[in-house]
């Protein structure tokens, strides 16, 4: 499988710009304009939220507790996706607070993707 030429997917265009508008409309200001102490607190809250949402992703996969006998596998795809979207909201808020643009994100993501692909190639040899 090859990555499409328009990576990342067009559906994520202006993701951070939209996240910034959401933050400004519903939370009373642009996180990029916070002072240093406020940024530290913002990051603390967003990372805590991110961790909690990531735990909820794991919670959707009911059989992750390998130590439980008779732990039947369950997977609710819709709930799983809902929790993943929550994770992405927190990631977006963290990026917006740092003033990261959609273009910067796309370039950094593409660069990291190349690194990951190279590591995978090296690991397969």
C-alpha positions in Angstrom: 0.0 0.0 0.0 1.3 3.5 -0.9 0.4 6.8 0.7 -1.7 8.9 -1.5 -0.1 12.0 -3.0 -2.4 14.3 -1.1 -1.3 13.0 2.3 -2.6 13.9 4.8 -6.2 13.3 3.7 -8.1 16.4 2.3 -10.7 15.9 5.0 -8.2 17.1 7.6 -7.4 20.4 5.8 -7.8 23.3 8.1 -8.1 21.0 11.0 -6.1 23.3 13.3 -7.7 26.5 12.0 -11.1 25.0 12.8 -9.9 23.9 16.2 -8.6 27.4 16.9 -12.0 28.9 16.0 -13.7 26.3 18.3 -11.4 27.2 21.2 -12.0 30.9 20.6 -15.8 30.6 20.4 -16.4 28.2 23.2 -13.6 28.7 25.6 -13.1 32.5 25.5 -10.0 33.2 23.6 -7.1 32.0 21.5 -4.9 29.6 23.4 -1.9 30.8 21.4 -2.2 34.2 23.2 -2.0 32.8 26.7 0.8 33.9 29.0 3.5 31.5 30.0 1.9 30.4 33.3 -1.5 30.0 31.6 0.1 27.9 28.8 1.6 25.6 31.3 -1.8 25.1 33.0 -3.5 24.7 29.6 -1.0 22.0 28.6 -1.5 20.3 31.9 -5.3 20.2 31.4 -5.2 19.2 27.8 -2.6 16.4 28.4 -4.7 15.1 31.3 -7.8 15.1 29.1 -5.8 13.4 26.3 -4.7 10.6 28.7 -8.2 10.2 30.0 -9.7 10.0 26.5 -6.9 7.5 25.4 -7.9 5.4 28.4 -11.5 5.5 27.2 -10.3 4.2 23.8 -8.8 1.3 25.6 -11.9 0.9 27.7 -14.0 0.4 24.5 -11.9 -2.7 23.8 -13.4 -4.7 26.6 -11.0 -7.6 26.6 -7.8 -5.7 27.2 -7.5 -7.1 30.7 -5.5 -10.2 29.9 -5.5 -11.3 33.5 -9.3 -11.8 33.6 -10.5 -15.4 33.0 -13.3 -15.6 30.5 -12.9 -12.0 29.3 -14.8 -12.1 26.1 -13.6 -9.9 23.2 -15.9 -7.0 22.4 -15.4 -4.2 19.9 -17.8 -1.4 19.3 -16.4 0.4 16.3 -18.7 3.5 16.6 -17.8 4.0 20.2 -14.2 3.4 19.5 -14.2 6.1 16.8 -16.0 8.5 19.0 -13.3 8.2 21.6 -10.5 8.5 19.0 -12.1 11.8 17.9 -12.0 13.0 21.5 -8.3 12.2 21.6 -7.7 14.2 18.4 -9.6 17.2 19.8 -7.1 17.4 22.7 -4.1 17.0 20.3 -5.5 19.8 18.2 -6.0 22.1 21.2 -2.3 21.4 22.2 -1.1 22.3 18.7 -3.3 25.4 18.5 -1.9 26.6 21.9 1.6 26.4 20.4 0.5 28.4 17.3 1.1 25.5 15.0 -0.6 26.0 11.6 -2.2 23.3 9.4 0.7 23.7 6.9 3.3 23.2 9.6 1.4 20.2 11.0 1.2 18.6 7.5 4.9 19.2 6.8 5.9 17.8 10.2 3.5 14.8 9.8 4.9 14.1 6.3 8.5 14.3 7.5 7.8 12.0 10.5 5.9 9.6 8.1 9.1 9.3 6.0 11.1 8.5 9.1 8.6 5.8 10.2 8.6 4.3 6.7 12.4 4.2 6.7 12.5 2.6 10.1 10.0 0.0 8.9 12.1 -0.7 5.8 15.2 -1.1 7.9 13.4 -3.4 10.3 12.2 -5.6 7.5 15.7 -6.3 6.2 
